[in-house]
Amino acid sequence: MFIVETSEYEQAAQSAEVVAFDVFDTLITRPFMRPTDLFLFMEKEYQAANFANARILAERIARKAIRQEIDLDEIYTQMDERYQFLKDREKELEVAYTVADVSAKALYDKVLGQGKRIILISDMYLPESVLAEMLSVCGYGGYERLFLSNVADRNKASGDIYDHIVSDLGVPADRIVMIGDNKKADVDNAVRHGLKAVRWVPLKERYAPTHRKEMSFFRHRKTVDASMIVAVDMLMWAEGGKHDYWYGIARRFGGPMAYSFGNYLIANSQGFDRIIFFSRDGHIPMLAYKELGGTLPSSYVYCSRKICTAMGNLNLADRDSPYTVLRYLYGTGRLEDIALESMKDFESAREYFEKNEETVREACSDALSEYRGYLASELSGACNVLAVDTTTMRYSSQTLVDECTEARITGAYYATTAAGEPEHIVYKDRTGQRLTWSYVNLAEFFFSSAESPLEDVRDGKPVFSSEIPPEEAFRQRIQPSLEEGQMDYIRFASGLFRKNDICYDPDTVDAWLRVLISSEKGSDENRLSGFRWGVDKGHRDYRPLLFRASQLPFAIKQKVAGKLK
């Protein structure tokens, strides 16, 4: 957080009779990096093709054809009839999406507490009533007057509004101090007309020096989604607070993912009578869905790659399937052959399976029957189910549940890495992308619960592994920080956008993740750069979560295996 040194402002205010504040980018700001990005947002939100360009051009034409200090009505007289309904929407969104600069608010309150007369000055086309409501929403009260350029027909940009203010107040110019972000309009012109002035450092200027990668991301993407992502990051940064590293990366990077996916699920949940979230990676999506106002009856369904392999995907073409299945059957007491205890490699597992195939398949069938009973209880009365998971290549959890119930199952995924036949929807389709390692792992890392790897479901209850590898133990220790960070982002963004169902563009979210990935150099075990992630069905093979060149042969092997499958 950039701590604003306010002594200069306080000293200037102390000797003044009247303190004048600029409004935009001083007292208040918006959740966009550029003011005109609001128009891009409206274009997207209301499907108004080319609105942003038309709105900018109309303002320019109105200033030349009508008068320099035009109002909103005059701007819209220069616009096509098909855009007229957006005039009221623009006013509504300006009020809804305004936010106070917390440092400016603290200064304002201090000056107000000293009993100073406060006036506000703005070069703005919005009606005075709208601007007053925006200020009220941000908690600004107690000011004496609001001088608005489109009402006074004078502005700060030329400086002539200052003579108007001095005359109107009946106060000597040198007894007024102006505080604003624009050096020419708020400082130089104020001083030229006899006022005292101090430049306010706007939030964007305070954020940029320590967030160069973030600002580069914004400049290169040039989309409204990029603008919003960086603006929210900036506004959270401005609020400060001390948190650990894991909370910080979860809030800043996992937060936009969870927020978007939660809103995506809500937007696509019509027509379903139940929503289920698969363990463990469905944990954060479930919390996000509920926090954002999802209303479908929900269940948290225990499932894992190991269970899917044993019950619904027993295929010898998979090199590790026989081993995974036999370890599962022996570990859960479903197959008690002592020979399985010392089995440690894929080849011996395959040989055992081929010699005892009938016994193995019978044990798998018994496990499947019990699992069907568990699902029947979880999905009782459901006819049309939305089944949520983070990522998939083989759609194994969805396929298993679909085979175990009569309900219609539609998958809902944050990302898919291969085409699949089961009916599904997806926020980010990665089919055909060459290297998705880091992006797939990051989604699962951020969205996963603190639970240990699932061994089985018995009597309708989960049975977790009692052998916790050190990598899993570390993940469990940091998971509460990851969860808190993401949920705090969701609450912050939801409040900022007044619960509108904002769903960032997935390609932009990926680009935002690259800001995180590019910052993680080396292999620090206390940071993401050194974090290791389980990549196999049995949670025994742990590899770097972020892609490293050393993992290229393994990644290619996994990709080829997925295509062959």
C-alpha positions in Angstrom: 0.0 0.0 0.0 1.2 3.5 -0.8 0.9 5.6 2.3 -0.1 9.2 1.3 1.8 11.8 3.3 -0.9 14.2 4.1 1.0 16.8 6.2 1.5 19.1 3.1 -2.3 19.1 2.5 -3.1 19.5 6.1 -0.7 22.4 6.5 -2.2 24.1 3.4 -5.7 23.6 4.7 -4.8 24.9 8.1 -4.2 28.4 6.9 -7.1 28.5 4.6 -10.7 29.6 5.2 -12.1 27.4 2.4 -10.7 24.1 1.1 -11.7 23.2 -2.4 -11.5 19.6 -3.6 -11.5 18.2 -7.1 -13.9 15.3 -7.5 -12.8 12.7 -10.1 -9.5 11.0 -9.5 -9.1 12.9 -6.3 -12.0 12.2 -4.0 -13.6 9.4 -6.0 -12.6 7.0 -8.7 -14.1 4.1 -10.7 -13.3 0.4 -11.1 -11.8 1.1 -14.5 -8.3 2.3 -15.4 -9.6 4.7 -18.0 -12.9 6.8 -17.5 -14.0 5.8 -21.1 -13.8 2.1 -20.2 -17.2 2.5 -18.7 -18.5 3.0 -22.3 -16.8 -0.3 -23.3 -18.4 -2.0 -20.4 -21.8 -0.7 -21.4 -21.2 -1.8 -25.0 -20.5 -5.3 -23.8 -23.2 -5.4 -21.0 -26.0 -4.1 -23.2 -24.8 -5.6 -26.5 -24.7 -2.1 -28.1 -22.4 -2.5 -31.0 -19.8 0.3 -31.4 -21.4 2.3 -28.5 -18.0 3.3 -26.9 -16.7 4.9 -30.1 -20.0 6.6 -30.8 -20.2 8.0 -27.2 -16.7 9.4 -27.3 -17.3 11.0 -30.7 -20.6 12.5 -29.6 -19.0 14.3 -26.7 -16.3 15.7 -29.0 -18.9 16.9 -31.5 -21.2 18.4 -28.9 -18.3 20.5 -27.4 -17.7 22.0 -30.8 -21.3 22.3 -32.0 -23.1 23.4 -28.8 -20.8 24.7 -26.2 -17.5 23.7 -24.4 -19.1 22.7 -21.1 -21.9 20.5 -22.3 -24.1 18.2 -20.2 -25.1 14.6 -20.7 -28.4 15.5 -22.5 -26.5 17.5 -25.0 -24.1 14.7 -25.7 -26.9 12.2 -26.4 -28.5 14.6 -28.9 -25.5 13.8 -31.1 -26.0 10.0 -30.9 -28.1 7.6 -32.9 -31.6 6.7 -31.7 -30.6 3.1 -30.9 -28.3 4.4 -28.1 -30.7 6.7 -26.4 -31.8 4.1 -23.8 -28.2 4.1 -22.6 -28.3 7.6 -21.2 -30.2 6.6 -18.1 -28.0 3.4 -17.8 -24.9 5.6 -17.9 -26.1 7.7 -15.0 -27.1 4.6 -13.0 -23.7 2.9 -13.6 -21.8 6.1 -12.7 -23.5 6.0 -9.3 -23.3 2.3 -8.9 -19.6 2.0 -9.8 -18.2 5.0 -8.0 -15.7 4.4 -5.1 -13.8 6.6 -2.8 -10.1 7.0 -2.7 -9.6 5.8 0.9 -6.6 8.2 1.4 -8.5 11.2 0.0 -11.5 10.3 2.1 -9.3 10.3 5.2 -7.9 13.7 4.4 -11.4 15.0 3.6 -12.7 13.8 6.9 -9.8 15.4 8.8 -10.4 18.8 7.1 -14.1 18.5 7.8 -13.4 17.7 11.4 -11.3 20.9 11.7 -14.4 22.9 10.9 -13.2 24.1 7.6 -15.6 25.3 4.9 -15.4 22.7 2.1 -16.4 23.2 -1.5 -16.2 20.7 -4.4 -15.3 21.6 -8.1 -15.6 19.4 -11.1 -15.3 19.8 -14.9 -18.1 17.2 -15.7 -21.0 16.7 -18.0 -23.1 14.6 -15.5 -26.1 16.3 -13.8 -25.5 17.8 -10.4 -28.0 15.4 -8.9 -26.0 12.4 -10.2 -22.7 13.8 -8.9 -24.2 14.5 -5.5 -25.5 10.9 -5.3 -22.1 9.6 -6.3 -20.5 11.6 -3.5 -23.1 10.5 -1.0 -22.5 6.8 -2.0 -18.8 7.3 -1.2 -19.6 8.9 2.2 -18.7 12.5 1.3 -21.0 14.9 3.1 -20.8 18.3 4.9 -19.5 20.2 1.9 -20.9 23.7 1.4 -21.2 23.9 -2.4 -20.7 21.8 -5.5 -19.5 23.9 -8.4 -20.1 22.0 -11.7 -18.7 23.2 -15.0 -21.8 22.4 -17.1 -23.9 24.4 -14.6 -21.6 27.4 -14.2 -20.6 27.2 -18.0 -17.1 27.8 -16.8 -14.3 25.3 -16.1 -11.0 24.6 -14.4 -9.4 23.7 -17.7 -9.5 27.4 -18.7 -9.4 28.7 -15.1 -12.3 31.0 -15.4 -14.4 29.0 -12.9 -12.1 30.1 -10.1 -13.0 33.8 -10.5 -16.7 32.7 -10.5 -16.1 30.8 -7.2 -14.3 33.7 -5.5 -17.1 36.1 -6.4 -19.8 33.7 -5.4 -18.2 32.9 -2.0 -17.1 36.4 -1.2 -13.9 35.1 0.1 -10.4 36.5 -0.9 -8.8 34.1 -3.4 -5.7 33.6 -1.3 -7.9 32.3 1.6 -8.9 29.3 -0.6 -6.7 26.3 -1.1 -7.4 23.9 -4.1 -6.5 20.2 -3.9 -6.8 18.2 -7.1 -4.9 15.7 -9.3 -4.6 17.7 -12.6 -1.5 19.9 -12.5 -2.7 22.4 -15.0 -6.5 22.6 -14.2 -6.3 22.1 -10.4 -3.0 23.6 -9.5 -1.5 26.0 -12.2 -4.8 27.6 -13.1 -5.9 27.9 -9.5 -2.7 29.7 -8.6 -2.9 31.9 -11.7 -6.3 33.1 -10.4 -4.9 33.9 -6.9 -5.8 30.7 -5.0 -3.3 28.5 -3.2 -3.1 24.9 -4.5 -1.6 21.5 -3.8 -1.5 18.7 -6.2 -3.1 15.4 -5.1 -1.3 12.2 -6.3 -4.0 10.1 -7.8 -4.4 6.5 -7.0 -3.2 5.2 -10.4 0.1 7.2 -9.9 0.6 5.7 -6.5 0.0 2.2 -7.7 2.0 2.2 -10.9 5.6 2.4 -9.6 5.4 -0.8 -7.7 3.2 -2.6 -10.1 5.0 -2.4 -13.4 4.0 -5.8 -14.7 0.4 -5.1 -13.9 0.4 -1.8 -15.7 2.1 -3.5 -18.7 -0.6 -6.1 -18.7 -3.2 -3.4 -18.8 -1.5 -1.4 -21.6 -1.0 -4.4 -23.8 -4.5 -6.0 -23.4 -6.5 -2.8 -24.0 -9.8 -4.4 -23.1 -12.4 -3.5 -20.6 -11.8 -6.7 -18.7 -8.1 -6.0 -18.3 -9.0 -2.5 -17.2 -11.4 -3.8 -14.5 -9.0 -6.5 -13.3 -6.2 -4.1 -12.7 -8.5 -1.4 -11.3 -9.9 -3.9 -8.7 -6.3 -4.9 -7.8 -5.4 -1.3 -7.4 -8.4 -0.5 -5.2 -7.7 -3.5 -3.0 -4.1 -2.5 -2.7 -5.2 1.0 -1.7 -7.1 -0.4 1.2 -3.9 -2.1 2.6 -3.9 -4.6 5.4 -1.2 -7.1 6.4 -1.6 -10.6 5.0 0.8 -13.5 4.2 2.1 -14.3 0.7 -0.3 -17.1 0.0 -3.3 -14.9 0.9 -2.0 -12.2 -1.4 -1.6 -14.3 -4.5 -4.9 -16.0 -3.9 -6.8 -12.8 -3.6 -5.1 -11.1 -6.5 -5.0 -14.0 -9.0 -7.2 -16.8 -7.7 -9.9 -14.3 -6.8 -10.6 -13.2 -10.4 -10.8 -16.8 -11.4 -13.2 -17.8 -8.7 -15.3 -14.7 -9.1 -15.7 -15.2 -12.8 -16.4 -18.9 -12.6 -18.9 -18.4 -9.8 -20.8 -15.9 -11.9 -20.4 -18.1 -15.0 -22.1 -21.0 -13.1 -25.0 -18.7 -12.0 -25.5 -17.4 -15.5 -25.6 -20.9 -16.9 -27.6 -22.7 -14.2 -31.1 -22.1 -15.7 -33.1 -25.2 -16.3 -31.3 -27.3 -13.7 -32.8 -28.5 -10.4 -29.6 -29.4 -8.6 -26.0 -28.4 -8.7 -23.2 -30.7 -7.4 -19.5 -29.9 -6.8 -16.9 -32.6 -7.0 -14.3 -32.9 -4.3 -11.7 -31.5 -3.9 -11.4 -29.0 -6.7 -15.0 -28.0 -6.5 -14.6 -26.5 -3.1 -13.9 -22.9 -3.9 -16.3 -22.9 -6.9 -19.0 -24.1 -4.5 -18.2 -21.3 -2.0 -18.1 -18.7 -4.8 -21.4 -19.9 -6.2 -23.1 -19.5 -2.9 -21.5 -16.2 -2.0 -22.5 -14.7 -5.3 -26.1 -15.7 -4.8 -26.5 -19.1 -6.5 -29.9 -20.5 -5.5 -30.0 -24.1 -6.7 -30.0 -26.9 -4.1 -26.4 -28.1 -3.9 -24.3 -31.1 -2.8 -20.6 -31.6 -2.4 -20.0 -35.0 -4.0 -16.9 -37.1 -3.1 -15.1 -38.4 -6.1 -11.5 -38.8 -7.2 -9.4 -40.0 -10.1 -8.6 -43.1 -8.2 -12.3 -43.9 -7.6 -13.2 -43.2 -11.2 -10.4 -45.5 -12.4 -11.5 -48.3 -10.2 -15.3 -48.0 -10.7 -15.8 -46.6 -14.2 -12.6 -46.3 -16.2 -10.7 -49.6 -15.7 -8.6 -49.6 -18.8 -5.4 -51.5 -19.4 -4.3 -49.0 -22.0 -3.5 -46.6 -19.1 -0.1 -47.5 -17.9 -0.9 -46.8 -14.3 -4.5 -47.9 -14.1 -3.9 -51.5 -12.9 -1.5 -50.2 -10.2 -3.9 -47.5 -9.1 -6.9 -49.9 -9.0 -5.0 -52.6 -7.1 -3.6 -50.1 -4.5 -7.2 -48.8 -4.1 -8.7 -52.2 -3.6 -6.0 -53.4 -1.2 -5.9 -50.1 0.7 -9.7 -50.1 1.3 -9.8 -53.8 2.3 -11.8 -54.8 -0.8 -9.1 -57.1 -1.9 -7.0 -58.7 0.8 -4.3 -60.6 -1.1 -1.1 -60.1 0.9 0.8 -60.1 -2.4 -0.5 -56.6 -3.0 1.2 -55.2 0.0 4.7 -55.2 -1.6 3.6 -54.3 -5.1 5.5 -51.2 -6.1 5.7 -50.9 -9.9 3.3 -50.7 -12.8 4.5 -53.9 -14.6 4.0 -56.2 -11.6 0.5 -54.7 -11.1 -0.4 -55.4 -14.7 0.8 -59.0 -14.4 -1.3 -59.5 -11.3 -4.3 -57.9 -12.9 -4.1 -60.2 -16.0 -3.8 -63.3 -13.8 -6.6 -62.3 -11.4 -8.8 -60.2 -13.7 -12.1 -61.8 -12.7 -11.5 -61.3 -9.0 -10.3 -57.7 -9.5 -13.3 -56.8 -11.6 -15.7 -58.3 -9.1 -14.2 -56.3 -6.3 -14.5 -53.1 -8.4 -18.1 -54.0 -9.2 -18.9 -54.3 -5.4 -17.3 -50.9 -4.8 -19.4 -49.4 -7.7 -22.6 -50.8 -6.2 -21.9 -49.1 -2.9 -21.0 -45.9 -4.6 -24.3 -46.0 -6.5 -26.1 -46.1 -3.2 -24.1 -43.0 -2.0 -25.0 -41.1 -5.2 -28.6 -42.1 -4.9 -28.8 -40.4 -1.5 -26.9 -37.3 -2.6 -29.0 -36.8 -5.8 -32.4 -37.9 -4.4 -35.2 -36.3 -6.3 -32.9 -34.6 -8.8 -33.7 -34.8 -12.5 -31.4 -32.3 -14.2 -28.0 -31.9 -12.6 -25.2 -29.5 -13.2 -22.0 -31.2 -12.1 -19.1 -28.8 -11.4 -15.4 -29.6 -11.5 -12.3 -27.4 -12.1 -10.6 -29.1 -15.0 -10.9 -32.3 -17.0 -9.2 -34.2 -19.8 -11.3 -37.4 -19.7 -14.6 -36.3 -18.1 -14.2 -39.3 -15.7 -16.1 -37.9 -12.7 -19.0 -36.8 -14.8 -19.1 -40.1 -16.7 -19.0 -42.1 -13.5 -21.9 -40.1 -12.0 -23.8 -40.3 -15.2 -23.6 -44.1 -15.3 -24.6 -44.3 -11.6 -27.8 -42.3 -11.7 -30.9 -41.8 -13.8 -30.7 -38.0 -13.6 -29.4 -36.1 -16.6 -25.9 -34.9 -15.9 -24.3 -31.9 -17.5 -20.7 -31.1 -16.7 -19.6 -27.5 -15.9 -15.9 -26.9 -15.9 -13.5 -24.0 -15.3 -11.4 -25.5 -18.1 -11.2 -28.5 -20.4 -8.0 -29.7 -22.0 -9.5 -32.2 -24.5 -12.7 -32.6 -26.4 -15.3 -34.9 -24.8 -18.6 -36.4 -25.7 -20.4 -35.9 -22.4 -22.7 -32.9 -22.4 -20.9 -30.0 -20.8 -20.3 -26.3 -20.6 -16.9 -24.8 -20.1 -15.6 -21.3 -19.0 -12.2 -21.8 -20.7 -11.7 -24.4 -23.5 -8.1 -25.3 -23.6 -8.5 -28.0 -26.3 -5.7 -27.6 -28.8 -3.5 -25.5 -26.6 0.0 -26.8 -26.5 1.2 -26.2 -23.0 -1.5 -25.7 -20.4 0.5 -27.1 -17.4 0.7 -23.9 -15.3 -2.8 -22.8 -16.0 -4.5 -26.1 -15.3 -2.4 -26.6 -12.1 -3.1 -23.0 -10.9 -6.9 -23.5 -11.2 -6.8 -26.7 -9.2 -4.3 -25.3 -6.7 -6.5 -22.2 -6.0 -9.8 -24.0 -6.0 -9.0 -27.1 -4.0 -10.1 -27.8 -0.4 -7.9 -28.6 2.5 -9.0 -32.2 2.6 -6.5 -35.0 2.3 -6.6 -37.2 -0.8 -9.8 -39.3 -1.0 -9.3 -43.0 -0.6 -12.9 -44.3 -0.7 -16.5 -43.6 0.1 -17.9 -46.0 2.7 -21.3 -46.0 4.2 -22.0 -42.7 2.5 -19.0 -41.0 4.1 -15.6 -40.1 2.7 -12.5 -42.0 3.8 -9.3 -39.9 3.5 -5.8 -41.1 3.1 -3.9 -41.5 6.4 -0.6 -41.2 4.6 0.0 -37.5 3.9 3.0 -36.7 1.7 4.9 -33.5 2.8 3.7 -31.7 -0.3 0.1 -32.4 0.7 0.7 -31.4 4.3 2.2 -28.1 3.2 -0.8 -27.4 0.9 -3.2 -28.1 3.8 -1.4 -25.6 6.0 -1.6 -22.8 3.4 -5.2 -23.6 2.1 -7.0 -21.5 4.7 -5.0 -18.4 3.4 -5.8 -19.4 -0.2 -9.5 -19.7 0.6 -9.7 -16.5 2.6 -7.9 -14.5 -0.1 -10.3 -15.7 -2.9 -13.4 -15.2 -0.8 -12.3 -11.7 0.2 -11.8 -10.8 -3.5 -15.3 -12.1 -4.3 -16.8 -10.0 -1.5 -14.8 -6.9 -2.5 -15.6 -7.2 -6.2 -19.3 -8.1 -5.6 -19.6 -5.0 -3.4 -17.8 -2.9 -5.9 -19.9 -3.9 -8.8 -23.1 -3.9 -6.7 -23.6 -7.7 -7.2 -23.7 -7.4 -11.0 -22.7 -10.8 -12.5 -19.3 -9.7 -13.8 -17.6 -12.6 -15.6 -14.1 -11.6 -16.9 -13.1 -12.8 -20.3 -11.1 -16.1 -19.7 -8.3 -15.2 -22.1 -7.8 -12.0 -20.1 -7.7 -13.9 -16.9 -5.1 -16.2 -18.4 -3.0 -13.1 -19.3 -3.4 -11.8 -15.8 -2.1 -15.2 -14.5 1.0 -14.6 -16.6 1.7 -11.6 -14.4 1.9 -14.0 -11.5 3.8 -16.7 -13.4 6.4 -14.2 -14.7 7.1 -13.0 -11.1 7.9 -16.5 -9.8 11.5 -17.2 -10.6 13.8 -19.8 -9.1 12.5 -22.6 -6.8 11.7 -21.2 -3.4 9.8 -23.8 -1.4 7.9 -21.1 0.5 6.6 -19.6 -2.7 4.7 -20.8 -5.8 8.0 -21.1 -7.6 9.0 -24.1 -5.5 5.5 -25.6 -4.9 5.1 -29.2 -6.0 1.7 -30.6 -7.1 0.4 -34.2 -7.3 0.0 -35.2 -11.0 -1.0 -38.9 -10.7 -4.2 -40.7 -9.7 -2.7 -42.0 -6.5 -1.1 -38.7 -5.3 2.4 -40.2 -5.3 4.1 -38.3 -8.1 4.7 -34.6 -7.2 6.1 -32.2 -9.7 6.5 -28.4 -10.0 3.2 -26.7 -10.1 4.5 -24.0 -12.5 5.9 -25.4 -15.8 9.6 -25.8 -16.0 11.6 -26.9 -19.0 12.7 -30.1 -17.2 9.0 -31.2 -17.2 8.6 -31.0 -21.0 9.0 -34.7 -21.7 6.5 -35.6 -19.0 4.0 -32.9 -20.2 4.3 -34.2 -23.8 3.7 -37.8 -22.6 0.6 -36.7 -20.7 -0.8 -34.8 -23.7 -0.2 -37.8 -26.0 -1.8 -40.2 -23.5 -4.8 -37.9 -23.4 -5.2 -37.9 -27.2 -4.7 -41.7 -27.4 -7.3 -42.1 -24.7 
